[in-house]
Amino acid sequence: MKQAVISGTGLFTPPHAISNEELVEAFNAYVELFNREHAAAIEAGTVVALEPSSAAFIEKASGIKSRYVMDKAGILDPQRMAPRIPERANEELSLQAEICVAAAREALARANRTPADIDMVIVACSNMQRPYPAMAVEVQQALGIEGFGFDMNVACSSATFGIQTGATAVQTGQARAVLVLNPEITSGHLDYRDRDSHFIFGDACTAIVIEARDAAVSAHQFEIVDMKLKTSFSNNIRNNFGFMNRFDEAGVGQPDKLFKQQGRKVFKDVCPMAAEMIKQSIASAGLQAEEVRRYWLHQANLNMNQLIARLILGRDATADEAPVVLDTYANTSSAGSIIAFHKYQDDLPAGAVGVICSFGAGYSIGSVVVRKL
């Protein structure tokens, strides 16, 4: 089989940033409105008063200081607490396809490729803008790519699962080159009225070009050495929004139609699973943990990443070994580990080994070992 390489990456960053302080100001204004509106019920004990939040609480709980979003005003409006993005006509390029195209152009440029070199497009992310037509096919048309495309969803591990799918297509000769895209508009499924989760997510889109090593011409090549995937069902991270919601009117608009998680259970379950997966990937590649130069981990929670690194290395990882982007991007779901990879790869010397690892709802875990060429 052919050897597959990652030859280019791209990143779209939304135009609006929200600091913890701005988010907390809006949230606390909503809390004040809610408690005032329900004062009688709160006094009677039939409604629980909401508690305010703080920037210090958010940073301690997650390591997040700010996030980028597609719309800022709607999120910070205490009367709305959700993005305000107008629908587009069917004849217009959809928003999710638009950010895919932006990230794809940078990835293609870094790979020194054009759309004519791509045979396969995968849009892999947690939330699709619509069920069909596939976002990948719309992106394919927008870029002028021949061949085929399809969507896939493995929640926060969508990017690594997409890499595995794309690399396999290259290895078997099904495609000369594959474009994997991760357009995460996670602000759309976040409950900004929930103190425990309103700060978690940000928006972004990443892009990855995968092609055969013997044909690659990029100056940014990473050989894919090993890939491992794992899923294990859990309800601890869940979003019940879907087309069947209209079957039961009682559920319309309920909180479970947005992102919900039991954070402590997720932390306890996922950290050892992710660490073990990474250890297996490293061993399968014939390496020791100490030989891995960099870990591009899923950017969901700083405390999780620190624990996973300790479980792998037996010590705390340095910022150079496990770079962090969630402080400014927050959790961008499947895009997170790829943002870290995109921003922290050019300084590595030839021969350096790294691991891209994502983990999240499902549970799903993907680990990809790469070597700089």
C-alpha positions as CSV (number, residue, x, y, z in Angstrom):
1,M,0.0,0.0,0.0
2,K,1.0,3.6,-0.5
3,Q,2.4,5.6,2.4
4,A,0.0,8.5,3.4
5,V,1.2,11.9,4.6
6,I,-0.4,15.0,5.9
7,S,0.9,17.6,3.5
8,G,-1.0,20.7,4.5
9,T,-3.3,22.2,7.2
10,G,-5.5,25.2,7.3
11,L,-7.5,27.2,9.9
12,F,-10.4,29.6,9.7
13,T,-10.8,31.7,12.8
14,P,-14.1,33.7,13.2
15,P,-14.0,37.5,13.4
16,H,-15.5,37.9,16.9
17,A,-13.8,37.1,20.2
18,I,-15.6,36.9,23.6
19,S,-13.6,37.1,26.8
20,N,-14.6,35.4,30.0
21,E,-15.4,38.8,31.5
22,E,-17.8,39.7,28.7
23,L,-19.5,36.3,28.8
24,V,-19.9,36.5,32.6
25,E,-21.3,40.0,32.4
26,A,-24.0,38.8,30.0
27,F,-24.7,35.6,32.0
28,N,-25.0,37.4,35.3
29,A,-27.4,39.9,33.7
30,Y,-29.5,37.0,32.6
31,V,-29.4,35.4,36.1
32,E,-30.5,38.7,37.6
33,L,-33.4,38.9,35.1
34,F,-34.4,35.3,35.8
35,N,-34.3,35.6,39.5
36,R,-36.3,38.8,39.5
37,E,-38.9,37.4,37.1
38,H,-39.3,34.3,39.2
39,A,-38.9,35.9,42.6
40,A,-42.3,34.7,44.0
41,A,-41.7,31.1,42.9
42,I,-38.1,31.2,44.3
43,E,-39.5,32.5,47.6
44,A,-42.1,29.7,47.6
45,G,-39.5,27.1,46.9
46,T,-40.9,25.9,43.6
47,V,-38.1,27.4,41.5
48,V,-34.4,27.3,42.3
49,A,-32.6,30.6,42.1
50,L,-29.8,30.8,39.5
51,E,-26.3,31.5,40.7
52,P,-24.0,34.0,39.1
53,S,-20.7,33.0,37.5
54,S,-17.2,34.6,37.4
55,A,-14.3,34.7,35.1
56,A,-12.1,33.2,37.8
57,F,-14.4,30.2,38.1
58,I,-14.4,29.6,34.3
59,E,-10.6,29.7,34.0
60,K,-10.1,27.4,37.0
61,A,-12.6,24.9,35.8
62,S,-11.4,24.8,32.2
63,G,-8.3,26.9,31.4
64,I,-10.4,28.9,29.0
65,K,-9.9,32.7,28.9
66,S,-11.7,33.6,25.7
67,R,-13.3,32.1,22.5
68,Y,-14.0,33.0,18.9
69,V,-17.6,32.9,17.6
70,M,-19.5,33.6,14.4
71,D,-21.8,36.0,16.1
72,K,-21.1,37.9,19.3
73,A,-24.1,40.2,19.8
74,G,-26.7,37.5,20.1
75,I,-24.7,35.5,22.6
76,L,-24.1,38.5,24.8
77,D,-27.8,39.7,24.7
78,P,-29.3,38.6,28.1
79,Q,-32.7,38.5,26.4
80,R,-31.5,36.0,23.8
81,M,-28.3,34.2,24.8
82,A,-27.8,32.5,21.4
83,P,-26.1,33.5,18.1
84,R,-28.1,35.5,15.7
85,I,-27.2,34.3,12.2
86,P,-29.7,34.9,9.4
87,E,-30.6,31.9,7.2
88,R,-29.3,32.0,3.6
89,A,-31.2,31.2,0.5
90,N,-30.6,27.7,-0.9
91,E,-28.8,29.3,-3.9
92,E,-26.2,30.9,-1.6
93,L,-23.2,29.1,-0.2
94,S,-24.1,27.9,3.2
95,L,-22.2,29.3,6.3
96,Q,-20.6,26.0,7.2
97,A,-19.4,25.4,3.6
98,E,-18.1,29.0,3.5
99,I,-15.8,28.5,6.5
100,C,-14.7,25.1,5.1
101,V,-13.7,26.8,1.8
102,A,-11.6,29.4,3.8
103,A,-9.8,26.7,5.8
104,A,-9.4,24.5,2.7
105,R,-7.7,27.2,0.7
106,E,-4.9,27.6,3.3
107,A,-4.4,23.9,3.6
108,L,-4.2,23.5,-0.2
109,A,-1.7,26.4,-0.4
110,R,0.5,24.8,2.3
111,A,0.3,21.5,0.5
112,N,1.2,23.2,-2.7
113,R,-1.9,21.7,-4.3
114,T,-5.0,22.9,-6.2
115,P,-8.5,21.6,-6.1
116,A,-7.7,19.6,-9.2
117,D,-5.4,17.4,-7.2
118,I,-8.1,16.4,-4.7
119,D,-10.3,13.3,-5.3
120,M,-12.2,13.1,-2.0
121,V,-13.7,15.5,0.4
122,I,-14.7,14.6,4.0
123,V,-16.6,17.1,6.2
124,A,-16.2,15.7,9.7
125,C,-17.6,17.5,12.7
126,S,-19.9,17.4,15.7
127,N,-22.9,19.3,14.2
128,M,-23.9,19.6,10.6
129,Q,-25.8,22.6,9.4
130,R,-28.4,20.3,7.7
131,P,-28.9,16.6,7.1
132,Y,-28.6,16.8,3.3
133,P,-27.3,17.5,0.7
134,A,-24.0,16.6,2.3
135,M,-21.9,19.6,3.3
136,A,-18.9,17.9,1.7
137,V,-20.6,17.9,-1.7
138,E,-21.4,21.6,-1.4
139,V,-17.8,22.3,-0.5
140,Q,-16.6,20.1,-3.4
141,Q,-18.7,22.2,-5.8
142,A,-17.6,25.5,-4.3
143,L,-13.9,24.5,-4.7
144,G,-14.3,22.9,-8.1
145,I,-13.2,19.5,-7.0
146,E,-14.0,16.4,-9.1
147,G,-14.5,13.0,-7.4
148,F,-16.8,12.6,-4.4
149,G,-17.5,13.8,-0.9
150,F,-19.4,12.8,2.2
151,D,-20.1,13.9,5.8
152,M,-19.3,12.1,9.0
153,N,-19.9,12.7,12.7
154,V,-18.0,11.2,15.5
155,A,-18.4,14.2,17.8
156,C,-15.1,15.6,19.1
157,S,-13.1,12.8,17.5
158,S,-14.5,13.6,14.0
159,A,-11.1,15.0,12.8
160,T,-9.0,12.0,13.7
161,F,-11.6,9.6,12.4
162,G,-11.6,11.7,9.2
163,I,-7.8,11.4,9.0
164,Q,-8.0,7.6,9.3
165,T,-10.7,7.4,6.6
166,G,-8.8,9.7,4.3
167,A,-5.4,8.0,4.9
168,T,-7.0,4.6,4.1
169,A,-8.3,6.0,0.8
170,V,-4.9,7.2,-0.1
171,Q,-3.1,4.0,1.0
172,T,-5.5,1.8,-1.1
173,G,-5.3,4.0,-4.1
174,Q,-9.0,5.1,-3.9
175,A,-7.9,8.7,-3.9
176,R,-4.8,10.6,-4.9
177,A,-5.4,13.2,-2.2
178,V,-8.1,13.8,0.4
179,L,-9.4,17.0,1.9
180,V,-10.7,16.6,5.5
181,L,-12.6,19.5,6.9
182,N,-13.8,20.2,10.5
183,P,-16.3,23.2,10.5
184,E,-17.3,23.5,14.1
185,I,-20.0,26.2,14.8
186,T,-20.4,24.9,18.3
187,S,-21.9,28.1,19.6
188,G,-25.1,26.9,17.9
189,H,-25.6,23.9,20.3
190,L,-24.4,25.5,23.5
191,D,-26.8,26.5,26.3
192,Y,-25.6,30.0,27.3
193,R,-28.0,29.9,30.2
194,D,-26.3,27.0,31.9
195,R,-23.6,28.1,34.4
196,D,-21.7,24.8,34.2
197,S,-21.3,24.8,30.4
198,H,-22.0,28.3,29.0
199,F,-18.3,29.0,28.6
200,I,-17.1,25.8,27.1
201,F,-17.2,26.1,23.3
202,G,-15.9,28.3,20.5
203,D,-16.2,28.3,16.7
204,A,-13.5,27.5,14.2
205,C,-12.8,25.4,11.1
206,T,-9.7,23.3,10.3
207,A,-8.6,21.6,7.1
208,I,-6.2,18.8,6.4
209,V,-4.8,17.6,3.1
210,I,-3.7,13.9,3.0
211,E,-1.9,12.4,0.0
212,A,0.6,9.7,-1.0
213,R,4.1,10.4,0.1
214,D,5.6,9.5,-3.3
215,A,3.6,12.3,-4.9
216,A,3.7,15.0,-2.2
217,V,5.5,18.2,-2.9
218,S,4.8,20.2,0.2
219,A,7.4,21.6,2.6
220,H,5.1,20.6,5.5
221,Q,4.9,16.9,5.3
222,F,4.1,14.5,8.2
223,E,4.2,10.8,7.6
224,I,1.2,9.0,9.2
225,V,2.9,6.2,11.2
226,D,0.0,4.7,13.1
227,M,-3.7,5.3,13.6
228,K,-6.0,3.9,16.3
229,L,-9.7,4.5,16.9
230,K,-12.0,3.5,19.7
231,T,-15.7,4.1,20.6
232,S,-17.6,3.2,23.8
233,F,-21.2,4.2,24.3
234,S,-22.0,6.7,27.0
235,N,-24.8,9.2,27.8
236,N,-22.5,11.4,29.7
237,I,-22.1,13.8,26.8
238,R,-25.3,14.1,24.7
239,N,-27.4,16.4,22.5
240,N,-30.9,15.2,21.7
241,F,-31.7,17.6,18.9
242,G,-32.9,16.0,15.7
243,F,-35.6,15.6,13.1
244,M,-37.7,13.3,15.5
245,N,-38.1,16.2,18.0
246,R,-41.3,17.2,16.1
247,F,-42.9,13.9,17.0
248,D,-43.4,15.0,20.6
249,E,-44.2,18.6,21.1
250,A,-43.5,18.4,24.8
251,G,-39.8,18.2,24.1
252,V,-39.5,21.1,21.7
253,G,-37.1,23.8,23.2
254,Q,-36.1,21.7,26.2
255,P,-32.5,21.9,27.5
256,D,-31.6,18.4,26.3
257,K,-31.9,19.6,22.7
258,L,-28.6,21.5,23.3
259,F,-25.2,20.3,24.6
260,K,-25.4,18.5,28.0
261,Q,-22.7,16.7,29.9
262,Q,-21.9,15.2,33.2
263,G,-18.4,16.8,33.4
264,R,-17.0,14.9,36.4
265,K,-18.0,11.5,35.0
266,V,-16.5,12.4,31.6
267,F,-13.3,13.5,33.3
268,K,-13.0,10.2,35.2
269,D,-13.9,8.0,32.3
270,V,-12.1,9.6,29.3
271,C,-8.7,10.6,30.7
272,P,-7.5,7.0,31.4
273,M,-9.1,5.8,28.1
274,A,-7.3,8.5,26.1
275,A,-4.0,8.0,27.8
276,E,-4.1,4.2,27.2
277,M,-5.0,4.8,23.5
278,I,-2.0,7.1,23.1
279,K,0.3,4.6,24.8
280,Q,-1.0,1.8,22.5
281,S,-0.4,4.0,19.4
282,I,3.1,4.9,20.5
283,A,3.9,1.2,21.2
284,S,2.4,0.1,17.9
285,A,4.7,2.6,16.1
286,G,7.7,1.0,17.9
287,L,8.3,4.0,20.1
288,Q,8.6,5.0,23.7
289,A,6.7,7.9,25.2
290,E,9.9,9.8,25.7
291,E,10.6,9.7,22.0
292,V,7.4,11.6,21.2
293,R,8.4,15.3,20.7
294,R,4.9,16.7,20.8
295,Y,1.3,15.8,21.8
296,W,-1.4,17.7,20.0
297,L,-4.3,16.8,22.4
298,H,-8.0,17.6,22.1
299,Q,-8.5,21.1,23.4
300,A,-11.5,20.6,25.7
301,N,-10.2,21.2,29.2
302,L,-6.8,22.1,30.4
303,N,-7.1,19.8,33.5
304,M,-7.9,16.8,31.3
305,N,-4.9,17.4,29.1
306,Q,-2.6,17.8,32.0
307,L,-3.8,14.6,33.6
308,I,-3.6,12.6,30.3
309,A,0.0,13.8,29.8
310,R,1.0,12.8,33.3
311,L,-0.6,9.3,32.7
312,I,1.5,9.0,29.6
313,L,4.8,10.5,30.7
314,G,4.8,10.0,34.4
315,R,5.3,13.7,34.9
316,D,3.8,17.0,33.9
317,A,4.2,17.9,30.2
318,T,5.8,21.2,29.2
319,A,4.0,23.7,27.2
320,D,6.2,22.8,24.3
321,E,5.4,19.1,24.6
322,A,1.6,19.6,24.8
323,P,0.8,23.0,23.4
324,V,-2.5,24.7,24.5
325,V,-4.8,26.7,22.3
326,L,-8.0,26.3,24.3
327,D,-7.1,29.4,26.4
328,T,-8.0,31.6,23.4
329,Y,-10.1,29.3,21.2
330,A,-12.0,27.4,24.0
331,N,-13.3,23.9,23.1
332,T,-13.8,23.8,19.3
333,S,-14.8,20.1,19.3
334,S,-13.1,18.1,16.5
335,A,-11.1,21.2,15.3
336,G,-9.2,21.6,18.6
337,S,-6.4,19.1,18.2
338,I,-6.0,20.2,14.6
339,I,-5.7,23.9,15.6
340,A,-2.9,22.9,18.0
341,F,-1.3,20.8,15.2
342,H,-1.6,23.6,12.7
343,K,-0.1,26.3,15.0
344,Y,2.6,24.2,16.5
345,Q,4.3,22.1,13.8
346,D,6.6,24.3,11.8
347,D,9.3,24.4,14.5
348,L,9.8,20.6,14.5
349,P,12.9,19.2,12.9
350,A,12.8,16.4,10.4
351,G,12.3,13.0,12.1
352,A,10.4,14.5,15.1
353,V,7.4,12.3,16.2
354,G,4.1,13.7,17.4
355,V,0.7,12.4,18.4
356,I,-2.6,13.9,17.4
357,C,-5.3,12.7,19.8
358,S,-9.0,13.6,20.2
359,F,-11.6,12.4,22.6
360,G,-15.2,13.2,23.3
361,A,-18.9,12.2,23.0
362,G,-19.6,8.6,22.1
363,Y,-17.3,8.1,23.9
364,S,-15.0,8.3,20.9
365,I,-11.2,8.5,20.8
366,G,-8.8,8.8,17.9
367,S,-5.0,8.7,18.0
368,V,-2.7,9.4,15.0
369,V,1.1,9.1,15.3
370,V,3.0,11.3,12.7
371,R,6.6,11.8,11.8
372,K,8.0,15.1,10.3
373,L,9.6,14.5,7.0
